[in-house]
Each structure stands twice: as structure tokens, then as C-alpha cells.
């Protein structure tokens, strides 16, 4: 890239501030409309909502700019164990680099260290549950998708490490969002949103969640409790948009949601699990090598 000091300040392309602000205002208003329709922002405890990565991509499109990951490197501790990833991303406008940033995702972040591990156990007529088939005399039956099936409930059995590929993916997402922020934060602020991407705010409590993620979201029968808040229609559309990018069919997406979370419809996705599900569906359904 050409150095500014080498070509001289006199040759720098001058921009009409008034025209730039006018276009920025139009872009900000368009962004507000997209964010509201697609549910691309999160309330994270402050006065302003934070935009998800897809919203930052949208702002870039308004200016013909696209983020690109330059590299991703593992972060290795003194014992030789991979504990996270660091990524660098650039923002391209044609063949010009107009912004860049680095970001990481590591195991020292609570959300990216471990997560609850669940198993599905049979509900027994005599009470309680069983991991193994307790036999016909003990099985409780229920109707699901028009079929009669043994009733099962999700049981917390411990915890498991978050897969490394998800940390790698998040480091890339953060780097791209951060690079876009370096170019277009002013447009986002004009639109009334916070200048920090939502992905950089993982440690902040989601103000939309009434109960903490550590609390169980089901009653003693394994059924949803009445206090659960479910995602909105714009959030459902965003989930499907993310999932469809993997090339999966609607049926495959629904099967994955039921298999992994015992959720039969996107209408029943709790807000507390929404971001986790969006991240996992992209990683789980994307074919290796894509």
C-alpha cells in the first residue's frame, strides 16, 4: 500500500463532509430497519444495543466493503496445550485495504471454557429417570411429530470443554467485526447503537435474559417453565439465515435442533440459549472443508 507521507498530503482525495454525513445518515437509517427486521442487535446492560456481526457486514456493504480473515493462529500455553486462537482480519474496498484488526478467543473466558453436558434419560412410571431403557413396564409414552415415542428428558450430567473449532470461529468473527468497526463505527453510532460489536461483549450479562444461564430452564417434569422468554420473530429469521448458509435443508435444521436441544420448533428457542445455538448450528452443519 502507498504510504501517505510519501505521496504528500496535498494529493489526498478530499471528501465533502456534508455529503459524507448525508450518505452516512441514509446508511444509518437503512441499518436501523435491517437490524429491527432481522433481530441483529443485543441488549447487554447499557443504554444502547450492540450489533451482531451480520449487522456490521451490512454496514460494510453500504460502502462496498467486505471483511476477510488474513490468518488465524493457535494460542499455546507453557505446557504446549492450545488454549485459544488469535485472528487478523482486513476490510477490503475493491482491492484496497481500508481497515484491519486482530482479536482472540481463549479458554480463560468463562463462556468459551466449558459448557453444561446433558444426556437424554427415559422417564420412568415409578418415578425418576434412567439412562438405559428401563423396560416396557416402566416406559412412559408420548406423541411427537405424529409418532408414539418413549418420553425422555434432558438431564445435566456434568460439563465438557467447548470444542476448539468454535473458539477458532469466534476469534475470526471478532476480528472481522472489529475491523469493520474501525471503519464504520461512526455510522453505527449515528444509528443509535453502541460502537462495540456484540461478539466482543461475551462477558456482559444479556439484559434480555431474565434468569441466568446457570439456572435450569425446565421444571421437575422436564417441561419448559412459564418464566422462560422465547426468541422473537426477527431472531428466528436470523437463526434460519445463519443455518441456511451451511447448505442444510429446513428438515436437516429442524432435526439438528431437536437432536441437540430437544426443541421441536424455533418458536421454542429460549433467549438464554439463542447465541449459543446460532454459533453451534453454523459450526455443526457446515461440511468440513467449506
Order of alpha helices (4+ residues) and beta strands (2+ residues): alpha-alpha-beta-beta-alpha-beta-beta-beta-beta-beta-beta-beta-beta-alpha-alpha-alpha-alpha
